[in-house]
Amino acid sequence: MNAVKARKEETVVSEQDGHKITIVPRYCKACEICVKLCPQSVLEIKDFKVHVAHIEDCTTCMLCELRCPDFAISVSGKGKKGNKS
């Protein structure tokens, strides 16, 4: 019988003023799609991974989350559809 060991995902969470961006660096391949699509230049590529550079400018448009081909980004907070906060 093989035991499957669940590995906790390493994540980077940035929060400010009700905006929260969670990044799983292990999933990111630095394709820069999120960086180029962000209308507020919130994200940047550093050390071949995406990083949150200016969370204070985030409008929670979710373009980064929707277009990330590797599901490395999650956005929540003010302005997200279905969120009552």
Contacts in CASP RR format, 6 or more apart in sequence:
PFRMAT RR
TARGET T0000
AUTHOR 0000-0000-0000
METHOD contacts of the structure
MODEL  1
MNAVKARKEETVVSEQDGHKITIVPRYCKACEICVKLCPQSVLEIKDFKV
HVAHIEDCTTCMLCELRCPDFAISVSGKGKKGNKS
9 24 0 8 1.000
9 26 0 8 1.000
10 24 0 8 1.000
10 25 0 8 1.000
10 26 0 8 1.000
11 22 0 8 1.000
11 23 0 8 1.000
11 24 0 8 1.000
11 25 0 8 1.000
12 22 0 8 1.000
12 23 0 8 1.000
12 24 0 8 1.000
12 25 0 8 1.000
12 51 0 8 1.000
12 52 0 8 1.000
13 20 0 8 1.000
13 21 0 8 1.000
13 22 0 8 1.000
13 23 0 8 1.000
14 20 0 8 1.000
14 21 0 8 1.000
14 22 0 8 1.000
14 23 0 8 1.000
14 52 0 8 1.000
14 55 0 8 1.000
15 21 0 8 1.000
15 55 0 8 1.000
16 55 0 8 1.000
16 56 0 8 1.000
16 58 0 8 1.000
17 56 0 8 1.000
17 78 0 8 1.000
18 77 0 8 1.000
18 78 0 8 1.000
18 85 0 8 1.000
19 55 0 8 1.000
19 58 0 8 1.000
19 60 0 8 1.000
19 75 0 8 1.000
19 76 0 8 1.000
19 77 0 8 1.000
19 78 0 8 1.000
20 75 0 8 1.000
20 76 0 8 1.000
20 77 0 8 1.000
21 42 0 8 1.000
21 52 0 8 1.000
21 55 0 8 1.000
21 58 0 8 1.000
21 64 0 8 1.000
21 73 0 8 1.000
21 74 0 8 1.000
21 75 0 8 1.000
22 73 0 8 1.000
22 74 0 8 1.000
22 75 0 8 1.000
22 76 0 8 1.000
23 49 0 8 1.000
23 50 0 8 1.000
23 51 0 8 1.000
23 52 0 8 1.000
23 72 0 8 1.000
23 73 0 8 1.000
23 74 0 8 1.000
24 71 0 8 1.000
24 72 0 8 1.000
24 73 0 8 1.000
25 49 0 8 1.000
25 50 0 8 1.000
25 72 0 8 1.000
27 70 0 8 1.000
27 71 0 8 1.000
27 72 0 8 1.000
28 49 0 8 1.000
28 50 0 8 1.000
28 70 0 8 1.000
28 72 0 8 1.000
29 70 0 8 1.000
30 45 0 8 1.000
30 48 0 8 1.000
30 49 0 8 1.000
30 50 0 8 1.000
31 69 0 8 1.000
31 70 0 8 1.000
32 45 0 8 1.000
33 67 0 8 1.000
33 68 0 8 1.000
33 69 0 8 1.000
34 43 0 8 1.000
34 50 0 8 1.000
34 63 0 8 1.000
34 64 0 8 1.000
34 67 0 8 1.000
34 68 0 8 1.000
34 73 0 8 1.000
35 41 0 8 1.000
35 43 0 8 1.000
35 44 0 8 1.000
35 45 0 8 1.000
35 50 0 8 1.000
37 63 0 8 1.000
37 64 0 8 1.000
37 67 0 8 1.000
38 61 0 8 1.000
38 63 0 8 1.000
38 64 0 8 1.000
39 59 0 8 1.000
39 61 0 8 1.000
39 63 0 8 1.000
40 54 0 8 1.000
40 57 0 8 1.000
40 58 0 8 1.000
40 59 0 8 1.000
41 53 0 8 1.000
41 54 0 8 1.000
41 57 0 8 1.000
42 52 0 8 1.000
42 53 0 8 1.000
42 54 0 8 1.000
42 55 0 8 1.000
42 57 0 8 1.000
42 58 0 8 1.000
42 64 0 8 1.000
43 50 0 8 1.000
43 51 0 8 1.000
43 52 0 8 1.000
43 53 0 8 1.000
43 64 0 8 1.000
44 50 0 8 1.000
44 51 0 8 1.000
44 53 0 8 1.000
45 51 0 8 1.000
50 72 0 8 1.000
50 73 0 8 1.000
58 75 0 8 1.000
59 79 0 8 1.000
60 75 0 8 1.000
60 76 0 8 1.000
60 77 0 8 1.000
60 78 0 8 1.000
60 79 0 8 1.000
60 80 0 8 1.000
62 75 0 8 1.000
62 80 0 8 1.000
64 73 0 8 1.000
64 75 0 8 1.000
65 73 0 8 1.000
65 74 0 8 1.000
65 75 0 8 1.000
76 83 0 8 1.000
77 83 0 8 1.000
77 85 0 8 1.000
78 85 0 8 1.000
END
